[in-house]
Amino acid sequence: MKVNKPTQTKSRARSQKWKDVRGKRCRPPINSSELNSSPVMARMIQEHQVSVKKKPTVKRLKKKAKSISDSKKNPPQSAVKKSNTQANGNSAFLMDNDSNDSQEWKEYSQFVHGNGVDTSGDLEDVKPGRLEGESLHHCTGRNDQQNHAVLVMQKDQTLCFRGKCFLTCLYGRVEVMGFTIEEGQESYPLFSPASHCPLTIRALQSSDQTRDDRSEVLPILRKYLPSASRKRLLKRIMSNSSVILLEPMETPLTRFLTSFTDLGELFSPPMSELMSAVLDTPLNGLGMIPLVSNIEGLNMSKSYRDALNTVVSACRGDMDGCAVILVCGTKNVGKSTFIRILINTLLNHTTSVDYLEGDLGQTEFTPAGCLSLSTVREPLLGPPFTHQCTPEHMIYYGQSSCESDLDRYLESLKSLWRRRSQSREAPVIINTMGWVKGFGFQLLVDMIRFFPLSHVVQLGHGGTTQCAALSPEFLRTAHGHQTHPPAQTAMDEFTESHSPPRSYTHLIVQAEFQGVGRQGTAKHQRTNEHRELSLLAYLSQLQSPDPGPVRPLHSLTPYQVPHTAVALGVIHCEVVPSHMFYAANASLVGLCCLGEKVTSRGGPVMLSQAPICPCVGFGVLRGVDMARGLYFLLTPVDPSILRKVNCLLLGAISLPSCILTTQSGFEGEKPYVTTDYSFDVTGAGKLRVFKGMTRPSQMGM
């Protein structure tokens, strides 16, 4: 709606409310004589009308903006006094001189007459950098009734926080983990738990410098904030301002995780950050705790940024085929974070990114022990356990390391790559393990030769890469586990239709964040805890999407699966058939689909070796009924997909102990749990079998 600026007049007709054809209020028009007497005012109004007609540019809008609530859809009505009915039967509406809207427009008019210069002195503290202390209070407005907050940020200002929330960009644009969020887009969930580096929201420069900021922001603030807060924030609107809406977030995932005693403070600052947490801001009641500037958010070195820009520019440019980027490096050097930022940055320019998971211990979209191929269409604004999903293709390897069977690891990756359509143009990102010594380095050499790579990004720290630089020159003489120089492919498919390129771009990145190269020692920061969080997040899909109390897993009704309908196999160690049921009871199993039909002679079917077959999800085998020949299985997998499952694979990925010991509703002795067991007895532990492990001295014989 086109809005004209008010001028001061004593005419009663000019103080009446006007309505357009849609019934919305607007200000009375200014007559031509007044415009002629105020050419500056006329010119500013004309420029404003032109800017209002311009539509903001929206980067990518696939879904409608998130609806806040019914009360938020209709802006609050201003105070209006209704006069007595006149003799002619009409009613005259008089503007209350003290109404909030009238006062706001008066202040806006004064701003316009001042040629756009705010002389209130409230903006002296506006400067780039971290929002904290008084500056955070000044630029935040809170609506306690609707339980949300509106934050006004200037270009290059940042907000680093712990917690979780929904973020909606109401005006301008902001960036989180490389992904740009603009007005008109949907709300995005942000997760900043104590297990990972805290998230940072950064305001970006406006894409349209000709907009009339305050006139466009005023109706937005009126929609979400009470009068006092919106007046204060309106004064902070400048060119390049961004306005974001922050709302509390509660999902089945967060409810399930925080229901466990040890995870109750997962979204709170860790002990090392408590002294730096700001606990008296309007954001605290929303589940967000801002952090002061001495707490480091994401720290990107120059080589880090250069590598990101190089890869993104290559993906946006004209390439012969799709970009295939392999990311490698030693443990705790930031490979997963680099990949998340790279995916988010690419999603600013493309609709999807393919992701091949090669790290068994720190998987991104699945529980640990899986190799998978996924298509990513939404930004990753949190650690892996916050975006667990079912990949397009997945193989359950069953262990967090591949050292016991290198060939099955490589053959599984090749099987996944074959399932990807070679006609797809989406960029592909390949994640690798942090094993860069010995056999692990040989696996990297094999993977570079197997896949048609366009870029190899090698991360290191301390000025080195902790292993040989994997440049094209080095690959000409390097030995892999399955390949040897001269470079050759172990996949016949590539030599026919998709030959690997002769060369690739090799990028070295030096990570410089605090604690690089060392595993976190604080609570929730160890790698085994990350694996448990991902598995718990997967099991949270068993919870109802409706708000309510968390249902313990033992209270859910399981599926009944006949022994004769599925085969049972153990893939991480040797188990005699008579002990199979003991090993599988109360364990996590992969739900897999064998290529051949399972045939039974009237009893359970046992597998003698580990197959390489598709996996559609996971389940908890919570009981075995020998009398009726049934497995009792809990799984979030859809029943239509479960009909294809004919194999249950047991691996070394075990259920978190909190599933068996701390869920509510247990009565009496806890099942599946015993303390009357000694691992000191010979043979009490698992028997590990290592396949395909050749001594370095025997290489090349």
N, C-alpha and C positions, 0 to 999 in steps of 0.2 A: 504494500500500500504506500502511495506517495504521501509524504508528510511535509507540511509547510511549517516554517519556523514562526513562532508567535511574536507579536510585537505588543508593547505596552499600550493599552487604550482604556479609556473609561467608559466606552460605549457598552451598554448592556447587551446589545445584539452580538457584540464581539465576544462576550463572556459566555454565551450559550454554547452548549455542546453541539457538535455537528456529527452526523452519521453518514457513512457512505452506503451504497446500495446493498452491501453485505451486512449492514448493521453494526459495523465496527466504528469505534470512536475515532475521530480525526480532529485536527485543529482547524479553526475557521480560516478561510483564505485571506491573503493580504491584498488589499486593493491596489490598483495600478499607481495611484498617486503616491502611496507610501513607498512603492518600489522605486519610482522616479526620484523621490527625495533621498533614497538610500541606495545608491548604485552598488556599493560594496555588498550590502545585504542581498540585493537582487542577484548579483553575480554568484555569491556563495550558495544561494538557494538553487540557482540553475545548475551549478556544479553538483550539488547534492542530489538533485533529481536525476541527473545523468548517471551518477554513481549508483543510485538505488536500482535503476533499471538494469545495470550490469549484473549478470549472474556470476556468482563465485565459481572459480574453476575447481572441480572436484577430481582428484586423482583416480579413484577407483571406488565405485559405489555399487556393490552387488546386492546389498540388503538394505532394508529400511533402517533408519536410525532407531535405536532402542527406545521404546516407550518407557517413560519414567513411571508415571501413574496417571490415573484419570484426572487427578487434581492438577497434574502438571500440564496436561494437554490444553487446558483453558487458562489463559493468564488471569490473575486476580483482578477483580473489578475494583475500580477506584471508588472512593467515597463520593456519592452523588446525593444531593438533596433535591427532593421532588417538591415542587410548589403546589399550592392548592389549585384545583380545577378552575379554569377561567370561565367567564360567562358564555363564551362561544363553544364550550365543550372541549377545548384543547388544553393540554397540560404544557407548562413551560418548565424546562430543566435548567437549573442554575448551577454553575460551577462553584464548588466550594473553594473559597480562596485559600484554605489551609490544606487542601487535598494533596496527597503525595505526588500524584501525576503533575498537578499544576506546578508544584515546587520544583520537580525534576525538570520540567520544560523551561521554567524560569532560569534555573541554573545552566541549562544547556544553551539558552539564548544568550546569557551573559558570556558564556564561553565563545560563542560565535562572534559576538560584538567585540570580543577581545582578540579577534583574528586568530583564534585557535590556540592562544597561549594561556596555559593554566597558571595563574599567579597565586594559587592557594598555598604553595610551598609544601604540599604533601608528597611531592615526587622527588624530593631531594635525595632520598635514600635509594632510588631506582638505579641499579647498576648491574652489569653482567656478573654471573657467578652463582654460587649456591644460595638458595632461599632458606633463611634460617632466622631465628630470633624475631625481632620486631618487624623486619621486612616481610616475614611470612605472615604475621598477623595482619599487616596493613593490606596485603593483596589477597586475602582469603575472606570469603563470606560464607556463613553457615545458615542453613535452613533447618532448624531443629524439628519442625513438624514433618517435613519430608525426609529428614535424615540424610542430607547430602550437603556438599560444599562446592562452591565455585571459586576457582583460583585464576587470577589474572597474572600472566607472566609476560615479561618483555623478552625481546630477542636475546638468546644466549644465556638466559637465566635457567637454572636447573633446580630440580627438587629430587633429592636422594632420600630413599625411605625404606623402612622395613614394613612388612604387612601384606595386605591384599586389598584390591578394590576394583571397581569398574571405572574405566576412564572413557568419557565422551568429549570430543573436541567440539565446542559450541561456536568458536570463532578463531580464525587463524589456523595454525598448525603446530604440532609438537612432534618430537621424535623420541622413541623408546627402543633401545636395542637395535638401532639401525632402521626401524620401520617408522615411516611417516604417517601420522594420524591427522586427518584434516576434517574440517567441518563438513557435515553431511554424511559422514560415515557412521557405521554402527558403533556401539560401545565395545570396548575390548577389555578382557580381564587381565589384570596385572598381578603377578605373584612375585613377592620379594621375601622369601623365607630365610631363616638364619643358616640354612644349609649351603647357600651360594652367595655370590657377590650381590650386594644390594642394587636394586634397579634405580635408574636415574631418568627422570622426565626432563627433556630439554626443549625450550621454545625455539622455533625457527623463524626466519624472516618471512613476512607475508608474501604470497605470490602475486598479490594485486596491490600496488602502491597508490592507486587512485581512489580507494574506498574511503567513505566518510565513516571513520571508525566509531565514533561515539553514537551517531544516529542509528547505526546498525546494531550496536551492542546493547543499547538501552532496552529494546523490547526483549532481548535475550535475558538480561539481568532481571527484568520485571517478571519473567516467567518462572524463575528459579529462586529468587531471593526476596526477603522482606524489604521494606522501604529503606530502613537505615543502612543495611548492608549494601544495597545496590547503589545508593547515593555515594557511599564511600568508594566503592570499586569503580564507579563511572569516572571519577576524577583521575583514576590511574590508567585509563584507556589512552593509549598513544598510538602513533604509527608503529606497525610491527608488533602490536600486542596480540597475545593469544589468550583465549578464555576456555578453560576446561571444566568439566563437571566430574566430580569424584563421588562415587557412591559405595556403600559397603557391599561386600560380596560374601555370600554364603551358599555353597554348593554341596552336593552329596560327597564330593571329594574332600572338601575342607572339614565338613562335619565328621566324616569317618576318620580322617587322620587325627584330628584333635580330640577324638573320643578316647584315644589311648593316653595313658598317664604320661609316658615319656615324650609324647609329641604335642602335649597341650600348649607348649610355648614355641611351637615350630615357626610361627609367623611373628614372633617377637624378636627384638634385637638379642644377639648372643651376649654373654657376659662381657666380652671385650668391648662392646659398643654401648653398654648401658650408660656410661658417663657421658657419651656423646649423643644420646637420644634426647629429642625435644618432646617433653611429655605434656605441655600445656598449650597446644595449638588447636585450632578448630578441626584439624584433621584426625586427631587421636580417637575421637568417638566413632570414626568411620572404619577403624581397623588399620590405620596408617600411622606410623611413627617416623617423623622426619629425622634425619641425621645431620649433624653439623659438618662443616667442611673438613675437619681433620680426619673424618672417615672417608676412605677412598672408595669411590664407586668403580665403574669399569675404566681401567687405565689402558688406553691404546697407544702403543709406541708409534713412531713415524713409519717404521717398516710395516707395522700392523695395518695402518691406514693406507699406505701405498699399495700393499698387496690386495686389500679390499677394492680399492679404486681400479687397479689393473684388471682384476677378474670381472668386476661389474661392467667396466667399459668394454671388455672383450665379449661379454654375453650380450650387451646391447648393440654391438657392432655387427658387421657382416662377417659371419664365420662359415666355413665350409662344414656344415653339420652342426650339431649341438656341442656346447661346451661341456667337457667332462673334467671335473676338478677333484683331485685326490688330495686330502689333507692328512699329514702325518707329523709325528713328533713324539718325543718321550712323554712319560707320565707327568701329569700335573703341570702341563705347560699351556693349557688353555685351548686345546683343539676343539672341544665341544662348544665353548663360548664363541670362538671364531666362526664356527660353522653356523651357529644360530644367528649371529649378526650378518653373515654372508647371505643366508636364506632370507632374512627379513629385508635386507637391502635389495636383493633381487626381486622380492615380491612388490617393491615399489614400482617395478617396471614390467613385470610379467605376471601372469595369472597363477603359475604353478612352478614348483621346483621339484625334481626327482631326487631322492635321497637313498643311497645304498649304505646300509649299516654293516660295518666290518669290525666293530668293537664289541666283543662279547661281554665285557665287564661293565662298560658304561654306555648302555644303549640309550637312544634318544626317545623312541616312541613305544617301546615294548619292555616287558620285564627282561632282566639280564639273561644271557645264554641264548639269545636269538640273533640270527642274521636275517635281514629284511630289506625289502624294496618298497618305499613309500612315495606317495605324491603329496607334497606339502602345498596347501592352498591358503592357509591362515598363518599369521605371524606367530612366532614362538616368543611369548613375553613372560617367560618363567623357566625354571629348570625342568629337566625331563619328566619328573613325576607329575607335573601340572598339565601335560598334554599327551598322556597315554592314549593311543588309538590303535586300531587294527590296520596293519599295512596291506597294500595290494597283494604282496607275496611275502611269505615268511617261512623260514626253516628253523626248527628248534634244534640247536646244537647241544644244549643241555649243560654247559659249563661256562664259567666266566673267563676261562682261558682255553686256548686251543692247543696247548703244548702236548697234550696226550694223543692227539690225532691231527697232524698238520694237513694230511691229504684230504680228510673229510671236510676240514675248514675251507680249503681252496676249492674243492669240488662243489661245496654248498654255494660259495660266492658265484662260481661260474653258472650254476643252475639258476640262480636268481637273475643274473644278467641276461641269460637266454630268454627269460620270461618277459623282459622289457621289449616293447615294440621298437624296432630300429628306426621307424619312421617318426618317432616323437622328436620334437624340436626343443622341448623344455631342457634347461641346463640340468646336469647331473652332478651331485656332490657325493663323494665317497669318503666315509669316515674309516679310520684305521685304529688299531690298538696302539697303546703306548709302549709296546714291546719292540725296541729298536736295536737290540743286541742279539748276536748269534742267529738262532733260527728265526727270531722275529724279524731281523733285518732281511733275511733271505725271503721271507714271505712278502715284505714290501717290494723287493725287486720283482718277484713273480707278479704281484698285482699291477705294477706299473707296466709290465709287458703284456699282461692279459687284457687290460682295458684300453680303449682308444682315447687316451688322456690328451687333453689340451693344456692343462695346468697341473703342476705339482707344487703345493704349498707346504713347505717344511718349517715347522716351528721349533725354536730352540730358546735357550736362555744363557745368560752369562757370556755372550759373545760367541758361543759355539752351537752346533746342532745336536750334540751328544752322539752322533754317528756320522758316517760319511755323507757328504752332500749328494743327494740323489739327482744329479744333473744328467742330461742326455749323454754327455761324454762318459760319465762314470758307468752308466748302464751298458755301454758297449763291451765292457770287460767284467761286469759283475756276475756273480753266481747266485742264482736263486735256489729255492728248494726243489722246484720242478723244471726250471729253465736254466739254461747256461749259455754263455756267449758262443757264437754270435747270437744277437737277440732273436728269439723265435717265439711264436705264440703256441700255447698248448691247447688253443681252441680252434678247431678247423673252421668254425663258422666265420671267424674274422677274415681268414685268408680268401674266402669266397665273396662275401657280400659287404663286410665292414672291416676292412684292413686297418690295423692300428696305425696312427700317424708315425712318421719316422722321427719326429721330434715333438717337444712340448716346451712350454714356458715353465722354467723352474724359479720359484720365488722363495726366498728365505726370510722368515719373520722372527724377530727377536722379541720375546715377551718380557715385559718389564714390570708386571704387577707385583704387589707385595706378596711374598710367600711363594713365588714361582718356583717350580721344581720340587716343592715339598707338599706332602699330603696334609690337609687340614687336621688339626688335633682337637678343635673345639667340638662341642656336641653337635650332632647331625652333619658334620663335615667330612667324616671318613667315607671312603669309597664303599665299604660294606653297608653303611647306613644309607647311602644313596641308592644302592640296589634294593634294600628293603623298602625304601620310600616308593620306588617305582612299582614294586610288586603290590604294596598296599594300595597304591593309587589304582592299579588295575582291578583289584578286588573291590574297590569302592563302587565299581559299576554295578555291583549286586544290590546296592542300596536304591531305594525308591527315589525318583527325581523330585517328589513332592516334599515340602518341608515337614520335618518331624524328627522324632528321636531316632538315633542310630540303632539298627537291628543287628545284633550279633550274628555271625555266620552260622552258628549252631542252631539258630531259630528259623533259618530259611529251609524251605522244602527242596530236597535234592532231586535230580533226575535219577531214574533207575535204569541201568544199562546192563543187559545180559552179558555174561562172560563170553558167550559164544558169538556175540555180535562185533566184538572188537578184540584186537591183539594187544598184548601188554608187553612192553620192552623196557629194559634199563640200559641207558646209553653212556653212562659215565664210569661204570665199573662192572666187574663180573659178579653176578648173583646166580646162585644155583636155582633152578626152577621151583624147587620146593619152598624157597624163601622169598619168592617174588611178591606174594601178597603182603608179607610182613614189611618188606621194603617200601611198597607203594602205599600202604595204608596211611592216611592223614598226611599226604604229601601233595606237592604241586605236580601236575602232569600236563604235558603238551597234547592238545587235541589235533591229531594228524590224519592225513588221508593217504593211504597206501594206493599204489597204482593197481595192484591186483586185489581180487576179492578175498576176504578172510573166510577160510573154511575151518570148521571145527568138527571134531569127532565126538562131540557131546560134552566136552569139558573146556576149560579156559585155553586160550591160544597164547603161546609165549613166543617172543621173537628171540632169535639167537644172536643177531647182530644189529647194529644201529643203522637204520635206513636213512637215506636222504630224500625226504618227502615233504610236501606242503603241510604247514601248520596253520590252523585257523583261529587259534586262541588257546586259553589255558583253563584248567579247572582244578578244584580241590577234591581229591578222592577222600571223602570223609568217612567211608565205611565200606566193608566187603562182607556180603552175606553168602557164606559158603553153602548153606543149606538150600537157598533158592537160586544160587548162581547169579548174584547181582552185584554190580558196583553202584555205590551211591555217590553221585557227582554233583558238585556245585560249580556253576560256570555262568558268566554273563553272555556267552555266545548265543546268538539267536537260534531258536529251534530249527528253522529252515536250513541253517548251515550245519547244525549238529547232525542232521540226517546223513551227511556225507562223511562223517568221521568214522573211521574203522580201526583206529590205532591210538593207544595211550602210551606216551613215552615219558618215562621217569628219568630226570637228570639230577645234577648236583645242586640245582637251585632250590633251596629249602624254604619253607614258610617262615616268616619272621616269628620269633618266639612269642611276641605279644599276641599273636592270633590264638595261640594255644594256652596262654597263661593269664592274660589280663582282660579278656572280653567279659562283659557283664552277663549275669544270668547263670553262671556255673553253680551247681549245687553238689556238695560232696567232693569226692576226689576228682581231680581234673583228668579227663581221658587223654591218651596218647603221650602223657608226660610222666617221667619217672626220674628220680634222683638216685635210685639204687642200681647204679651202673658204674663200672670202672673202665676207663679207657687205657689204664695201665696194663691190663691183661693182654697178653700176646694174641693178636688177631682180632682185637675188639674194634679196631678202626676199619675204614673202607680200604679195599684192595685196589690200588690204582694200576692201570695198565697203560703203558706208553707205546704208541704205535708210530712207526715211521720216523723215529728219532735216530739219526745217524750221527756218530761222533764227528766233530770237526776234522779230526785227523784222517777220517775215512772219506772225506769229501773229495770228489774227482777220481776216486779209484775205480 
